[in-house]
Amino acid sequence: MLQPRATAQCVAVGTFLPERRLTNAELSARVDTSDEWIISRTGIRERRLVEPGTPCSVIAIAAGHDCLRNAGVGAETLDGIIVATITGDQRMPATANVVQHALGATKAWGYDLLNACNGFLAALTTAASMIEAGRAKRILIIGADVMSSIIDHHDRNTCILFGDGAGAVLMEAGPGDAAVGVRGWEMHSDGAGANELIVPCTGSAPALPGQKPVVYQNGRTVFAHAVRRMAEVAEHCLTSQGLAGSDVDLIIPHQANIRIIEATAERLHVPMSQVVVNIDRVGNTTAATLPLALAQAAADGRLVTGTRILLVAFGGGFTWGACYLQWGRSA
Ligand code: COA
């Protein structure tokens, strides 16, 4: 096998969650739903919301600061910043530029990456590829979404699912033969599902009559595809490395629905005790779910140097992927 020039290592994680909690009880007072329905169908108990009008860059910057502080690294040493989001501040400029300036990352380039709930994995695999090729040494990847800005708060099909939040991971170059780092990944797309989960009226395509710039989802169809693709890609990402579920310490799945997460774990024969779940407390935060779950694992003392992790995600597109890595910085 070709030895990469460098190993891409995930060395620190940081997050930002807004203070405000939106409970199922509050939602039940607004739309025709119930705490029991939401918990049994999704696993969600509450989500966090920013103050209305808060731009995405505010939470992305906060997560970036937290990550750099945890890494013990100055922003001026960054080569690049990738912000995965579907709720950037404006169409132009990319939110990553705003983040770059606010962090004081004076020599870093920055751009946004739009790939819905699979955005963070897209940012991670892009950054890893640059680092492995010797094109960058230090890249900050951020997943941040203000989902409350694109939700119809009176549509019970969607308003119960999403929350706001941001998470960041610092990626660094380690030696080519390092014991820890990104080991393998795969990404997929199927645009046949493009209309099943969509935020229309936000691009160059003409809007259909009555459409608004909010999330529309065909829940049942998305659910069926998510279950199938998350399980498939998780298994294939491991088997292509000669690994099985038993070789993994932690599964960090996208947090869209507890039933999708359980189906993925079952397919890999991994007990739920090894699967990081925070959907009950934060809901689906789109591009932020994976770093928020990584931070949850760190807070629980389950994320240490060498921890073997499988990240797996599915989102609007359809787009899905998985990445196997060993956490931490080489000595
Ligand atoms: N409260 C109460 N009832 C609700 C409801 C709510 N918040 N939302 C929908 N319902 C109703 C539906 O109207 C439907 O009623 P009907 O049978 O009279 O038509 C019934 O509950 C069942 O709806 P269904 O869509 O089949 O429910 P579900 O078990 O599939 O759960 C989702 C709905 C959205 C939770 C689920 O489909 C899901 O999680 N989908 C994928 C989510 C996802 O992965 N999204 C993002 C990918 S990143």
Residues whose N, C-alpha, C, O or C-beta is under 5 A from the ligand:
A	BS01	COA	D32 T33 S34 W37 R41 T42 C117 R156 N157 I160 G219 R220 V222 F223 A226 A256 N257 F314 G315 G316
